[in-house]
Amino acid sequence: MTVSYPNDNGVYPATSAEIVARHGRSFAEIRFAYCDDGRYRFSLSMQYSYGGYGGPISASGPAYPSQAAARAAALESLIERWPTWHSAEPASVHEELRRMREQVAAQLSQPTLF
């Protein structure tokens, strides 16, 4: 894997990305960086019908010894930050978020071989 070096602002460019949930055009994604210190860091991105969020891979963020460990932490973080729906939004948005959350939660409960 290519080594990533931080810019002047302490932001690493991603060296890989994985979409962990998808429903139509909506998605949740984890971006990984194999950092110059030999550890992995991640950032999250989520886009759905009524909103979304994303951020950089920061040098000040937690670092993990393997990509599998970073992925597991990212999935947990994604669930913690999961958007809540509002009564003003259509039922289709509630369903969209529910289905995507189920996809992420299923990956958390699966045993890994790593």
C-alpha positions as CSV (number, residue, x, y, z in Angstrom):
1,M,0.0,0.0,0.0
2,T,1.2,3.5,-0.8
3,V,2.4,5.5,2.2
4,S,0.5,8.8,2.8
5,Y,2.2,11.9,4.2
6,P,0.3,14.7,5.9
7,N,0.0,18.2,4.4
8,D,0.9,21.4,6.3
9,N,-2.5,21.2,8.0
10,G,-2.0,17.7,9.3
11,V,-4.4,16.1,6.8
12,Y,-3.5,12.8,5.1
13,P,-4.7,12.0,1.6
14,A,-6.7,8.7,1.4
15,T,-4.9,5.7,0.0
16,S,-8.1,3.6,-0.2
17,A,-11.8,3.9,0.3
18,E,-14.7,1.5,0.9
19,I,-18.4,2.0,0.5
20,V,-19.9,0.1,3.5
21,A,-23.6,0.9,2.8
22,R,-25.6,1.9,-0.2
23,H,-29.2,2.6,-1.0
24,G,-29.9,4.1,-4.4
25,R,-27.7,7.1,-4.7
26,S,-27.1,7.4,-0.9
27,F,-24.0,5.9,0.6
28,A,-21.7,5.6,3.6
29,E,-18.0,5.4,2.9
30,I,-14.8,4.9,4.9
31,R,-11.6,6.5,3.6
32,F,-8.3,5.0,4.8
33,A,-4.7,6.3,4.9
34,Y,-1.7,4.2,5.5
35,C,0.3,6.9,7.3
36,D,4.0,7.6,7.4
37,D,4.1,6.4,11.0
38,G,3.1,2.9,9.8
39,R,-0.4,3.1,11.2
40,Y,-3.8,3.5,9.7
41,R,-6.2,6.3,10.1
42,F,-9.7,6.9,8.6
43,S,-12.4,9.4,7.9
44,L,-16.1,9.0,7.3
45,S,-18.4,10.3,4.6
46,M,-22.1,9.9,4.4
47,Q,-24.5,11.3,1.8
48,Y,-28.3,10.7,1.8
49,S,-31.4,12.3,0.4
50,Y,-31.7,15.0,3.0
51,G,-28.1,15.5,4.2
52,G,-24.8,14.1,4.9
53,Y,-21.4,14.8,6.3
54,G,-17.7,14.1,5.7
55,G,-14.3,15.1,6.9
56,P,-10.6,14.7,6.4
57,I,-8.2,12.0,7.6
58,S,-6.5,13.9,10.4
59,A,-3.0,13.4,11.8
60,S,-4.4,14.2,15.3
61,G,-7.0,11.4,15.0
62,P,-6.7,7.9,16.4
63,A,-4.3,5.5,14.7
64,Y,-4.6,1.8,14.3
65,P,-2.1,-1.0,13.8
66,S,-3.9,-2.6,10.8
67,Q,-6.5,-1.6,8.2
68,A,-8.9,-4.2,9.7
69,A,-8.6,-2.5,13.1
70,A,-9.2,0.9,11.5
71,R,-12.2,-0.5,9.6
72,A,-13.8,-1.9,12.8
73,A,-13.3,1.4,14.6
74,A,-14.7,3.3,11.6
75,L,-17.8,1.1,11.5
76,E,-18.4,1.7,15.2
77,S,-17.9,5.5,14.7
78,L,-20.3,5.5,11.8
79,I,-23.0,3.9,13.9
80,E,-22.4,6.4,16.7
81,R,-22.7,9.3,14.3
82,W,-25.7,7.9,12.4
83,P,-28.1,10.7,11.5
84,T,-31.5,10.7,13.1
85,W,-34.5,11.4,11.0
86,H,-37.0,14.1,11.7
87,S,-40.8,14.0,11.5
88,A,-40.7,16.6,8.7
89,E,-38.8,14.3,6.4
90,P,-40.7,11.9,4.2
91,A,-41.0,8.2,5.2
92,S,-38.7,7.3,2.3
93,V,-35.8,9.0,4.1
94,H,-36.5,7.1,7.3
95,E,-36.5,3.8,5.2
96,E,-33.3,4.8,3.4
97,L,-31.4,5.5,6.7
98,R,-32.8,2.4,8.3
99,R,-31.6,0.1,5.4
100,M,-28.2,1.7,5.3
101,R,-27.8,1.4,9.1
102,E,-28.7,-2.3,8.9
103,Q,-25.9,-2.8,6.3
104,V,-23.3,-1.2,8.5
105,A,-24.6,-3.0,11.7
106,A,-24.4,-6.4,9.8
107,Q,-20.7,-5.8,9.1
108,L,-20.0,-5.0,12.8
109,S,-21.5,-8.3,13.9
110,Q,-19.7,-10.5,11.4
111,P,-16.7,-12.4,12.6
112,T,-13.4,-11.7,10.8
113,L,-10.5,-13.9,10.0
114,F,-7.9,-11.1,10.7
